[in-house]
Amino acid sequence: MVTVAELLHGVYRADTAERRAARLACAESILRAIPILPYDEQVARVLAPLDAQLQANGNKIAIADLIIAAPAIAQGRTLLHRDGIGFPRIRP
């Protein structure tokens, strides 16, 4: 759900009504095409040890990024991203 909020945040930051409408159409298209994975207890049980291990290894990663990654890991899915810093350090 963090990704949904990030997509929609960009919609509402648009500086014109036309740009907002275009961004909203794009965001809705993405949301229809990609499944939204739930954040539930199973995911929290994946995130907690992952975060602890990363921190123990000196790899502090933003909790929002872990909340995005953990559902994919919990369901054995591949996480697609454009972040070259945080996400590559996350390993199941």
Contact map, one row per residue, 1 for C-alpha under 8 A:
11111000000000000000000000000000000111100000000000000000000000000001000000000000000000000000
11111100000000000000000000000000000000000000000000000000000000010011000000000000000000000000
11111110000000000000000000000000000000000000000000000000000000000001000000000000000000000000
11111111000000000000000000000010000000000000000000000000000000000000000000000000000000000000
11111111100000000000000000000000000000000000000000000000000000000000000000000000000000000000
01111111110000000000000000000000000000000000000000000000000000000000000000000000000000000000
00111111111000000000000000100000000000000000000000000000000000000000000000000000000000000000
00011111111100000000000100100000000000000000000000000000000000000000000000000000000000000000
00001111111110000000000000000000000000000000000000000000000000000000000000000000000000000000
00000111111111000000001000000000000000000000000000000000000000000000000000000000000000000000
00000011111111000001101100100000000000000000000000000000000000000000000000000000000000000000
00000001111111000001000000000000000000000000000000000000000000000000000000000000000000000000
00000000111111100001000000000000000000000000000000000000000000000000000000000000000000000000
00000000011111111011001000000000000000000000000000000000000000000000000000000000000000000000
00000000000011111011000000000000000000000000000000000000000000000000000000000000000000000000
00000000000001111111000000000000000000000000000000000000000000000000000000000000000000000000
00000000000001111111100000000000000000000000000000000000000000000000000000000000000000000000
00000000000000011111110000000000000000000000000000000000000000000000000000000000000000000000
00000000000001111111111000000000000000000000000000000000000000000000000000000000000000000000
00000000001111111111111100000000000000000000000000000000000000000000000000000000000000000000
00000000001000001111111110000000000000000000000000000000000000000000000000000000000000000000
00000000000000000111111111000000000000000000000000000000000000000000000000000000000000000000
00000000011001000011111111100000000000000000000000000000000000000000000000000000000000000000
00000001001000000001111111110000000000000000000000000000000000000000000000000000000000000000
00000000000000000000111111111000000000000000000000000000000000000000000000000000000000000000
00000000000000000000011111111100000000000000000000000000000000000000000000000000000000000000
00000011001000000000001111111110000000000000000000000000000000000000000000000000000000000000
00000000000000000000000111111111000000000000000000000000000000000000000000000000000000000000
00000000000000000000000011111111100000000000000000000000000000000000000000000000000000000000
00000000000000000000000001111111110000000000000000000000000000000000000000000000000000000000
00010000000000000000000000111111111100000000000000000000000000000000000000000000000000000000
00000000000000000000000000011111111000000000000000000000000000000000000000000000000000000000
00000000000000000000000000001111111000000000000000000000000000000000000000000000000000000000
00000000000000000000000000000111111100000000000000000000000000000000000000000000000000000000
00000000000000000000000000000011111110000000000000000000000000000000000000000000000000000000
10000000000000000000000000000010011111000000000000000000000000000000000000000000000000000000
10000000000000000000000000000000001111100000000000000000000000000000001100000000000000000000
10000000000000000000000000000000000111110000000000000000000000000000001000000000000000000000
10000000000000000000000000000000000011111111000000000000000000000010001000000000000000000000
00000000000000000000000000000000000001111111000000000000000000000000000000000000000000000000
00000000000000000000000000000000000000111111100000000000000000000000000000000000000000000000
00000000000000000000000000000000000000111111110000000000000000000000000001000000000000000000
00000000000000000000000000000000000000111111111000000000000000000000011001000000000000000000
00000000000000000000000000000000000000111111111100000000000000000000010000000000000000000000
00000000000000000000000000000000000000001111111110000000000000000000000000000000000000000000
00000000000000000000000000000000000000000111111111000000000000000000010011000000000000000000
00000000000000000000000000000000000000000011111111100000000000000110010000000000000000000000
00000000000000000000000000000000000000000001111111110000000000000000000000000000000000000000
00000000000000000000000000000000000000000000111111111000000000000000000000000000000000000000
00000000000000000000000000000000000000000000011111111100000000000000000000000000000000000101
00000000000000000000000000000000000000000000001111111110000110000100000000000000000000000000
00000000000000000000000000000000000000000000000111111111000000000000000000000000000000000000
00000000000000000000000000000000000000000000000011111111100000000000000000000000000000000000
00000000000000000000000000000000000000000000000001111111111110000000000000000000000000000100
00000000000000000000000000000000000000000000000000111111111110000000000000000000000000000000
00000000000000000000000000000000000000000000000000011111111000000000000000000000000000000000
00000000000000000000000000000000000000000000000000001111111000000000000000000000000000000000
00000000000000000000000000000000000000000000000000000111111100000000000000000000000000000000
00000000000000000000000000000000000000000000000000000111111110000000000000000000000000001000
00000000000000000000000000000000000000000000000000100110011111000000000000000000000000000000
00000000000000000000000000000000000000000000000000100110001111101100000000000000000001000000
00000000000000000000000000000000000000000000000000000000000111111100000000000000000001000000
00000000000000000000000000000000000000000000000000000000000011111110000000000000000000000000
01000000000000000000000000000000000000000000000000000000000001111111000000000000000000000000
00000000000000000000000000000000000000000000000000000000000011111111100000000000000001100000
00000000000000000000000000000000000000000000001000100000000011111111110000000000000000000000
01000000000000000000000000000000000000100000001000000000000000111111111000000000000000000000
11100000000000000000000000000000000000000000000000000000000000011111111100000000000000000000
00000000000000000000000000000000000000000000000000000000000000001111111110000010000000100100
00000000000000000000000000000000000000000011011000000000000000000111111111000000000000000000
00000000000000000000000000000000000011100010000000000000000000000011111111100000000000000000
00000000000000000000000000000000000010000000000000000000000000000001111111111110000000000000
00000000000000000000000000000000000000000000010000000000000000000000111111111110000000000001
00000000000000000000000000000000000000000110010000000000000000000000011111111000000000000000
00000000000000000000000000000000000000000000000000000000000000000000001111111000000000000000
00000000000000000000000000000000000000000000000000000000000000000000000111111100000000000000
00000000000000000000000000000000000000000000000000000000000000000000000111111110000000000000
00000000000000000000000000000000000000000000000000000000000000000000000110011111000000000000
00000000000000000000000000000000000000000000000000000000000000000000100110001111100000000000
00000000000000000000000000000000000000000000000000000000000000000000000000000111110000000000
00000000000000000000000000000000000000000000000000000000000000000000000000000011111000100000
00000000000000000000000000000000000000000000000000000000000000000000000000000001111100000000
00000000000000000000000000000000000000000000000000000000000000000000000000000000111111110000
00000000000000000000000000000000000000000000000000000000000000000000000000000000011111110000
00000000000000000000000000000000000000000000000000000000000000000000000000000000001111111000
00000000000000000000000000000000000000000000000000000000000011001000000000000000001111111100
00000000000000000000000000000000000000000000000000000000000000001000100000000000101111111100
00000000000000000000000000000000000000000000000000000000000000000000000000000000001111111110
00000000000000000000000000000000000000000000000000000000001000000000000000000000000011111110
00000000000000000000000000000000000000000000000001000100000000000000100000000000000001111111
00000000000000000000000000000000000000000000000000000000000000000000000000000000000000011111
00000000000000000000000000000000000000000000000001000000000000000000000010000000000000000111
